[in-house]
Amino acid sequence: MKDFAKQNLKSFGFNKEIERAEKGQCPFCGSTKVERKDFDDELSWKEFKISALCQKCMNDVFKE
């Protein structure tokens, strides 16, 4: 994560989420299921590389 983005997120109170993502965990739930095999498809894997969200949290966030 770039320092500028990290500082902005910290200023909004996302310290715990940043720490989790830096440890290789989902920033929302703390799951360590973040290997390619844990995702439904390539699009979900790409989203993980951006947001660090696990598949379960992605499903919750991006519900139709």
C-alpha positions as CSV (number, residue, x, y, z in Angstrom):
1,M,0.0,0.0,0.0
2,K,1.4,3.4,-0.9
3,D,2.2,5.7,2.0
4,F,-0.2,8.4,0.8
5,A,-3.1,6.0,0.7
6,K,-2.1,4.5,4.0
7,Q,-2.0,7.9,5.7
8,N,-5.4,8.8,4.3
9,L,-6.9,5.6,5.5
10,K,-5.4,6.0,9.0
11,S,-6.7,9.5,9.2
12,F,-10.2,8.0,8.8
13,G,-9.6,5.5,11.6
14,F,-8.8,2.4,9.5
15,N,-5.7,1.4,11.5
16,K,-6.8,-2.1,12.4
17,E,-7.8,-2.8,8.8
18,I,-4.4,-1.6,7.5
19,E,-2.6,-3.8,10.0
20,R,-4.5,-6.8,8.9
21,A,-3.9,-6.2,5.2
22,E,-0.2,-5.8,5.9
23,K,-0.2,-9.2,7.7
24,G,-1.8,-10.9,4.7
25,Q,-5.3,-11.0,6.3
26,C,-8.6,-9.8,5.1
27,P,-8.9,-6.2,6.5
28,F,-12.6,-6.8,7.4
29,C,-12.8,-10.2,9.1
30,G,-9.1,-11.1,9.6
31,S,-9.4,-14.3,7.5
32,T,-6.1,-15.8,6.3
33,K,-7.8,-17.5,3.4
34,V,-6.2,-15.4,0.8
35,E,-4.6,-17.8,-1.7
36,R,-5.7,-18.0,-5.3
37,K,-7.6,-21.3,-4.7
38,D,-9.8,-19.5,-2.1
39,F,-11.4,-17.3,-4.7
40,D,-14.4,-18.0,-7.0
41,D,-12.9,-16.6,-10.2
42,E,-10.2,-14.4,-11.8
43,L,-12.2,-11.2,-11.2
44,S,-12.4,-11.9,-7.5
45,W,-8.7,-12.6,-7.4
46,K,-8.0,-9.3,-9.1
47,E,-10.2,-7.5,-6.6
48,F,-8.3,-9.2,-3.7
49,K,-5.1,-7.7,-5.1
50,I,-6.7,-4.3,-4.9
51,S,-8.7,-4.4,-1.7
52,A,-7.2,-7.5,0.2
53,L,-10.8,-8.6,0.9
54,C,-11.4,-12.4,1.2
55,Q,-14.1,-14.0,-0.9
56,K,-16.7,-14.0,1.8
57,C,-16.3,-10.3,2.6
58,M,-16.3,-9.5,-1.2
59,N,-19.6,-11.4,-1.5
60,D,-21.0,-9.4,1.4
61,V,-19.8,-6.0,0.1
62,F,-20.7,-6.6,-3.6
63,K,-24.1,-8.2,-3.2
64,E,-26.5,-7.5,-6.0
